[in-house]
Amino acid sequence: MGDFNEVCYDSEKSWGLRKRWSAMSDFREALEDSKLEDMGFQGPKYTWSNKREGTGLIMERLDRGMCNEEWRTLFPFFSVRHLDFWGSDHRPILLEFSDSWDPGNGCGFRKARRCGVLLNNWNTKKRESHRKEIAHRRKELGLANRADIPKSWRVIRSLEEKLDQALEVEERYWCQRDKVEWMKSGDRNSGYFHAHASTRKGCNRLSGLFDDNGQWTESKKGLEEIICRYFSNLYESSSPNLERINAVLEGVHAKLSDQMARFLGMKFSEADVQKAVFDMSPIKAPGKDGLPAIFYQKYWGTIGMSVTDCCLDVLNNGGSVQGFNNTIITLIPKKHSPEVVSGYRPISLCNVLYKIIAKAITNRLRSVLDGVISESQSACLPGRLIYDNTVVGFECLHGIKRRRRKKGSMAIKLDMSKAYDRVEWIFVEKMMLKMGFPEQWVNLILRCISSVTYSFMLNGEVSGNIIPSRGLRQGNLISPYLFLICSEGLSCLIRNAQIQGKLTGFKCSKSGPVVSHLFFADDSLLFTEANNVNCLEVRHILDEYGSVSGQVVNYNKSAMCVSPSIPSCEGKRLADLVGVNLVVCHEKYLGLRCFTGRSKRQLFADIVDRVWGKLKGWGEKLLSVGGKDVLIKAVIQSIPTYAMSMFRLPKSLISEIHRLCARFWWGGSMEKRKMHWCKWRKLCTRKEEGGLGFKNLETFNRALLAKQGWRILKNLESLVARVLKGCYFSRGGFLDAAKKDSNSFVWKSIIWGKGILDAGMRWRVGNGSSIIIYNDRWIQRPSTFKIISSPKLGSNAKVERLISPSGGWDLQKINCNFDKEDVQEILSIPFGSGKTEDTMLWHYDERGLYTVKSGYCIGQELAGSPGVSNNLAAKKWWLGLWKLNIPLKVKIFIWKASHEWIPTRANLTKRGLQLDNKCPMCMTETETTIHALWSCRKLQYARKEWVPSGRVLINNYGQFFDFIYDCFRLLCAMDFEVLCVTVWKVWCARNSFLHDRKRHDVWNSMNWSRVFLGAFQQRGYVVPDKGVKNNLNEIQWQSPDQG
């Protein structure tokens, strides 16, 4: 539709000169060749007017709607209306259409599915033509460069731009297939994306399986039969007895308040649906409709109303979910090359329309679960972290192993077989109703989980179809929260057994709480006294729970450890009563190794192995220096984060990780070392101080542990705080706690982290009744936060004595008893009503809350880590460098050159290499950094082109830093960015000549840099940042060609 600027017939024009017959004929033939036909119109005939008066008036039908036969089939009911002239010489054209689908249930999904099918067909054709285009562009560019008489640089630059555009589309394609979210753009990383996506595809390929009879099968049909048979059995309900369910649920009480129930019962709104859409990751794998979330986000203005109506019909009006709930299961190997189906983890790929509904439900459900799920469960809920259960679990295991009394204790670690896949829907329903969830809400959730059908992604093809009668999909947004409700049934059984005296828990200390069980999703750890009664009761509870919930304990993989006071033969007998294996100590808990009697270095050796495994496969050609920077920061340095949040890692292990990162950063392979131009600790300094901002893992370790201390301090009623308080600071506060040799490794680690809190915490003055004037930290003076005046008011005087009866500071008393410096500090403290309690805050955050980032900075100061550059001018330069809008690899090159860390011959000679230090370009002067990049006589003519008019830069600089800083001060931002790219290009030309004997025309470096930089800045980022959900211009969906 639009202005075609031509008419088909004479009758479509009024007055004026007649149209040329040949032009009208050509227009009709073009429409015929394109298989387009006129859609007709309603209203006035002519759509354009010259708006003159009298005989000079001319009107024509230049605007029209055209369509092909396929479009008419899809949308048989349509109309084109010519509207009134308004502010233009063209009439607006309104197209109204309704499709052939009935607007009833399921229509929205059928639209999405049809759209997905058409787009997939279009994409197949488009991909093939795109690959041919890239090959053609490369060939054209090669011929242009190799010609005896080169074409003009304008032609070559035009060809480069076209190739860049084609490669950018290719990069987006592989980026989406790769599913990696840490990679940033700025360099061409298509090779990386292609390699990583191909590796994923190879790892996920299913080549063969053993069937139930032990026969190896590789045929497509045979694999499909094995998979369908296995999952049909897995997802088939065991039909639990209703009476047994009610008996098990006798101990479950209604925890949902009336206010919570009313909140859940509220009608969903358009805002709820829109929030669900834009909360989704844009390019996560789509479901059967083939459309990722970015399609809905990008075109929400067009399809939003239709999608919203469709979702609200399900959420508010009891509409069917059947059409949305066709789910593809993709099988992800749990280990390398599994040979049986159970060795694969089924991950569900749900349609986005269903995800929108599930997300809206989840957003509302998770807000009430914190008050419903017991504190022993720490998964998924706001304010609860995996670290809570990890600390309590390791503390209890430490207590059990140190217990020498005759009555020993035991810890049982359970392995639930296919926990999500075996959940019985009826049990979830009865649990929710018993807990007080509204019946309408329960019915909505049951419709979502029980209307599913499964197909399987088998080596890239969808096959099979089964209808389950139980199970929660891994990949469904609601599933984790429904599993928490399911596992709450087991928690209630254990708690009731305790109340009835049938089961005893474990106390780490006399004043601490009793801990009987810890859950993190399907990971379960039980604690009790080691005797026959408790073992039999545990087995009875597990059998009762399994019979109604569908859960099956894998007793072969479950294990039990007992106190040292229990003889091994007695421990084996008790383990047999439960049906589990007896071990000296559990191998792992929540992914972390238990450490009883083991070398700390050996305990965490797998972290080094994982880091080495991530780094060793990267070739020099796949990742640019910018890619390496991001890989180290976003992936490698995050590998030990979980362990460092719990334990103080050995210095030798951290040094080994730093060594591996340094070797990777400076180039070469993991087996072959290249020259390191500086120590790793210099790279770990902040960017504004001349470093690269890599993390010093020892300081980062301490900052993470300080976060655990902060959470204990601010949540004293939490389970983890009560357990630790009972063990280590029952008579005082956390900040006064210390460590002993007999304490657990967890506690010793937290105390080490507490050193950062001690350096940055102070009191916020409320009523002043808790703060001792001369001993406590309450003054806003960093480092000490203490009064420096002599104690005239008495050593134990409190701040409340400095507050006047009417409120506010007592100025006379303060001026009489404190030095001038202290008076200013005290009066600068904001004072409220004086009725609130005194509280502890973190000084280095505006909100008073501890953050790992601010803690890391304080930790670096405590460790005495100096910056590379400490003067103000240098700091200004470093900050300016990293804010430039140029590729990251160029920034890093300028950073290296500023430090004299590039391999010029002079720099290499200083490093002890025996070679001629003359410049390979001019062969007259010593090749220093400034010489190679600026003052070489081979660059003298080009310098005139580089320096903008009115800015004359002398060429007798001794250091490159002096030169680049002068340019930074004198040039505007755009010119300076071009200069940086030009300097980088000169270095590339130097290397190309030195190693490949290829000469490049440096005369055109400035022009080339402008074109290159313009293309980079216009292109912007390619991969969306994980944390920014609504910035959708980064990866754009492209519509099919017209017609």
Sequence and secondary structure as in RCSB ss.txt:
>XXXX:A:sequence
MGDFNEVCYDSEKSWGLRKRWSAMSDFREALEDSKLEDMGFQGPKYTWSNKREGTGLIMERLDRGMCNEEWRTLF
PFFSVRHLDFWGSDHRPILLEFSDSWDPGNGCGFRKARRCGVLLNNWNTKKRESHRKEIAHRRKELGLANRADIP
KSWRVIRSLEEKLDQALEVEERYWCQRDKVEWMKSGDRNSGYFHAHASTRKGCNRLSGLFDDNGQWTESKKGLEE
IICRYFSNLYESSSPNLERINAVLEGVHAKLSDQMARFLGMKFSEADVQKAVFDMSPIKAPGKDGLPAIFYQKYW
GTIGMSVTDCCLDVLNNGGSVQGFNNTIITLIPKKHSPEVVSGYRPISLCNVLYKIIAKAITNRLRSVLDGVISE
SQSACLPGRLIYDNTVVGFECLHGIKRRRRKKGSMAIKLDMSKAYDRVEWIFVEKMMLKMGFPEQWVNLILRCIS
SVTYSFMLNGEVSGNIIPSRGLRQGNLISPYLFLICSEGLSCLIRNAQIQGKLTGFKCSKSGPVVSHLFFADDSL
LFTEANNVNCLEVRHILDEYGSVSGQVVNYNKSAMCVSPSIPSCEGKRLADLVGVNLVVCHEKYLGLRCFTGRSK
RQLFADIVDRVWGKLKGWGEKLLSVGGKDVLIKAVIQSIPTYAMSMFRLPKSLISEIHRLCARFWWGGSMEKRKM
HWCKWRKLCTRKEEGGLGFKNLETFNRALLAKQGWRILKNLESLVARVLKGCYFSRGGFLDAAKKDSNSFVWKSI
IWGKGILDAGMRWRVGNGSSIIIYNDRWIQRPSTFKIISSPKLGSNAKVERLISPSGGWDLQKINCNFDKEDVQE
ILSIPFGSGKTEDTMLWHYDERGLYTVKSGYCIGQELAGSPGVSNNLAAKKWWLGLWKLNIPLKVKIFIWKASHE
WIPTRANLTKRGLQLDNKCPMCMTETETTIHALWSCRKLQYARKEWVPSGRVLINNYGQFFDFIYDCFRLLCAMD
FEVLCVTVWKVWCARNSFLHDRKRHDVWNSMNWSRVFLGAFQQRGYVVPDKGVKNNLNEIQWQSPDQG
>XXXX:A:secstr
 EE S  SSGGGEESSS   HHHHHHHHHHHHHTT EE   BS S  EE    GGG  EE  EE EE HHHHHH 
 EEEEEE    SSSB  EEEEEE SS SSTTHHHHHHHHHHHHHHHHHHHHHHHHHHHHHHHHHHHHHHHH SS 
  HHHHHHHHHHHHHHHHHHHHHHHHHHT  S   SS  HHHHHHHHHHHHHHH    EE TTS EE SHHHHHH
HHHHHHHHHTS     HHHHHHHGGG      HHHHHHHHS   HHHHHHHHHTS TTS   TT   HHHHHHTH
HHHHHHHHHHHHHHHHH    GGG EEEEEEEESSSS SSGGGEEEEEE  HHHHHHHHHHHHHHHHHHTTTS T
TB SSSTT  HHHHHHHHHHHHHHHHH  SSS EEEEEEEEETTTTT  HHHHHHHHHHTT  HHHHHHHHHHHH
S EEEEEETTEEEEEE  SS   TT TTHHHHHHHHHHHHHHHHHHHHHTTS   EESSSSS EE EEEETTEEE
EEEESSHHHHHHHHHHHHHHHHHH  EE TTT EEEE TTS HHHHHHHHHHHT EE SS SEETTEE  TT  H
HHHTHHHHHHHHHHHHT  TTTS HHHHHHHHHHTGGGTTHHHHTTS   HHHHHHHHHHHHHHHHSS SSS   
 SS HHHHTS GGGTS     HHHHHHHHHHHHHHHHHH TTSHHHHHHHHHH TTS GGG    TTS HHHHHH
HHHHHHHHHHEEEE SSSTT BTTTS  SS TTT S  S  TT TT BGGGGB TTSSB HHHHHHHS HHHHHH
HHTS    S S  EEEETTSTTS   HHHHHHHHHHHTT   S  SHHHHHHHHHHHHSSS HHHHHHHHHHHTT
 S  HHHHHHTT  S  B TTTSSSB  HHIIIII GGGHHHHHHHS TT    S  SSHHHHHHHHHHHS HHH
HHHHHHHHHHHHHHHHHHHHH     GGGHHHHHHHHHHHHHHH  SS  TT SS TTSS        
